[in-house]
Amino acid sequence: MSEQETKARRRLAEQLAAQKAAEAKRRRQAWAGGFAGIAVVAVLITVFVIVGQPGGDDAPDQVAGAPSAPAEATTEPGARGAGS
């Protein structure tokens, strides 16, 4: 085998190794992107579930029932006030 053939084989082996390394890097990046996408979706679902749950400080005020009657309507028609 001549020196020129040896250099050509070595160059080819280096190119193949570089190609395999690039493919492996693309695969790792694809997996990382997939996991990142799943993580973002999981966080969004968690936030929507937590925010959408009933309860907390505002819920009792909203479910309190019918509004109270005005103060004038609660007095008896025949009762006299203190000033009369």
Residue frames as qw, qx, qy, qz and C-alpha x, y, z in Angstrom:
[[0.000, 0.891, 0.454, 0.000, 0.00, 0.00, 0.00],
 [0.424, 0.424, -0.027, 0.800, 1.39, 3.38, -0.94],
 [0.187, -0.243, -0.431, 0.849, 1.55, 6.40, 1.32],
 [0.265, -0.039, -0.238, -0.933, -1.05, 8.16, -0.84],
 [0.562, -0.297, -0.691, -0.345, -3.57, 5.31, -0.38],
 [0.450, -0.318, -0.669, 0.499, -2.98, 5.32, 3.36],
 [0.007, -0.141, -0.173, 0.975, -3.65, 9.08, 3.55],
 [0.423, -0.142, -0.452, -0.772, -6.83, 8.67, 1.47],
 [0.573, -0.340, -0.745, -0.035, -8.08, 5.90, 3.76],
 [0.325, -0.273, -0.523, 0.739, -7.26, 7.93, 6.84],
 [0.156, 0.031, -0.073, -0.985, -9.08, 10.95, 5.38],
 [0.527, -0.238, -0.613, -0.538, -12.11, 8.79, 4.55],
 [0.522, -0.342, -0.726, 0.289, -12.13, 7.33, 8.07],
 [0.146, -0.204, -0.327, 0.911, -11.99, 10.86, 9.54],
 [0.328, -0.075, -0.302, -0.892, -14.88, 11.97, 7.34],
 [0.577, -0.304, -0.716, -0.247, -16.97, 8.96, 8.34],
 [0.418, -0.318, -0.630, 0.572, -16.22, 9.59, 12.03],
 [0.038, 0.112, 0.104, -0.988, -17.19, 13.26, 11.65],
 [0.456, -0.179, -0.510, -0.707, -20.41, 12.26, 9.88],
 [0.564, -0.352, -0.745, 0.063, -21.31, 9.78, 12.64],
 [0.275, -0.258, -0.468, 0.799, -20.58, 12.41, 15.30],
 [0.210, -0.007, -0.138, -0.968, -22.80, 14.93, 13.51],
 [0.549, -0.270, -0.648, -0.452, -25.63, 12.39, 13.27],
 [0.502, -0.342, -0.698, 0.380, -25.31, 11.57, 16.96],
 [0.097, -0.159, -0.253, 0.949, -25.40, 15.27, 17.82],
 [0.380, -0.130, -0.368, -0.838, -28.56, 15.78, 15.74],
 [0.580, -0.325, -0.737, -0.121, -30.17, 12.82, 17.48],
 [0.374, -0.308, -0.573, 0.661, -29.33, 14.22, 20.93],
 [0.083, 0.074, 0.021, -0.994, -30.67, 17.63, 19.95],
 [0.483, -0.232, -0.569, -0.624, -33.89, 16.07, 18.65],
 [0.549, -0.377, -0.724, 0.180, -34.39, 14.18, 21.91],
 [0.245, -0.245, -0.383, 0.856, -33.64, 17.29, 23.96],
 [0.238, -0.056, -0.228, -0.943, -36.13, 19.30, 21.90],
 [0.549, -0.313, -0.688, -0.358, -38.78, 16.65, 22.36],
 [0.486, -0.380, -0.649, 0.446, -38.27, 16.54, 26.12],
 [0.083, -0.134, -0.165, 0.974, -38.34, 20.34, 26.32],
 [0.379, -0.190, -0.432, -0.796, -41.64, 20.41, 24.42],
 [0.588, -0.389, -0.707, -0.061, -43.15, 17.81, 26.73],
 [0.377, -0.284, -0.503, 0.724, -41.94, 19.77, 29.77],
 [0.108, -0.012, -0.054, -0.993, -43.54, 22.99, 28.49],
 [0.527, -0.293, -0.562, -0.566, -46.86, 21.23, 27.86],
 [0.570, -0.353, -0.695, 0.258, -46.74, 19.65, 31.34],
 [0.204, -0.191, -0.336, 0.900, -46.12, 23.04, 32.97],
 [0.287, -0.112, -0.257, -0.916, -48.97, 24.64, 31.03],
 [0.591, -0.344, -0.668, -0.294, -51.38, 21.86, 31.98],
 [0.480, -0.311, -0.616, 0.542, -50.33, 22.14, 35.63],
 [0.026, -0.081, -0.141, 0.986, -50.89, 25.91, 35.63],
 [0.439, -0.198, -0.416, -0.771, -54.32, 25.58, 34.02],
 [0.604, -0.351, -0.715, -0.012, -55.35, 22.88, 36.49],
 [0.369, -0.280, -0.507, 0.727, -54.20, 24.92, 39.50],
 [0.105, 0.046, -0.020, -0.993, -55.79, 28.16, 38.27],
 [0.481, -0.188, -0.543, -0.662, -59.01, 26.43, 37.24],
 [0.375, -0.259, -0.851, 0.261, -59.65, 24.78, 40.61],
 [0.356, -0.745, -0.262, -0.499, -62.59, 26.16, 42.56],
 [0.704, -0.526, -0.321, 0.353, -61.82, 27.43, 46.02],
 [0.421, 0.226, -0.104, 0.872, -59.69, 30.10, 47.54],
 [0.065, -0.312, -0.418, 0.851, -60.68, 33.44, 49.07],
 [0.277, 0.111, -0.255, -0.920, -62.99, 34.61, 46.27],
 [0.301, -0.188, -0.877, -0.323, -65.25, 31.56, 46.04],
 [0.135, -0.477, -0.772, 0.399, -67.32, 32.06, 49.27],
 [0.102, 0.437, 0.108, -0.887, -68.14, 35.67, 48.32],
 [0.296, 0.142, -0.590, -0.737, -69.40, 34.63, 44.91],
 [0.407, -0.239, -0.861, -0.190, -71.58, 31.81, 46.28],
 [0.033, -0.004, 0.577, -0.816, -72.94, 33.83, 49.24],
 [0.126, 0.530, 0.829, -0.125, -76.50, 33.71, 47.99],
 [0.124, 0.807, 0.460, 0.350, -79.14, 36.35, 47.30],
 [0.228, 0.366, -0.202, 0.880, -78.22, 39.97, 47.92],
 [0.155, -0.414, -0.686, 0.579, -79.50, 41.42, 51.18],
 [0.049, 0.810, 0.530, 0.245, -82.54, 43.69, 51.17],
 [0.165, 0.562, -0.122, 0.801, -82.13, 47.45, 51.62],
 [0.166, -0.066, -0.676, 0.715, -82.27, 48.77, 55.19],
 [0.396, 0.005, 0.083, -0.915, -85.60, 50.60, 54.67],
 [0.688, -0.037, -0.541, -0.482, -87.40, 47.49, 53.53],
 [0.479, -0.037, -0.828, 0.289, -86.47, 45.58, 56.69],
 [0.131, 0.008, 0.507, -0.852, -88.42, 47.89, 59.05],
 [0.104, 0.482, 0.867, -0.070, -92.03, 47.08, 59.81],
 [0.047, 0.546, 0.416, 0.726, -94.60, 49.36, 58.21],
 [0.434, -0.794, -0.347, -0.249, -96.29, 50.23, 61.52],
 [0.683, -0.410, -0.214, 0.564, -93.14, 50.81, 63.52],
 [0.075, 0.991, 0.026, 0.109, -92.10, 54.36, 64.24],
 [0.651, 0.385, -0.303, 0.580, -88.55, 55.58, 64.13],
 [0.498, -0.383, -0.426, 0.651, -86.81, 57.27, 67.07],
 [0.109, -0.034, 0.054, 0.992, -87.33, 60.76, 65.60],
 [0.286, -0.400, -0.562, -0.665, -91.11, 60.46, 65.17]]
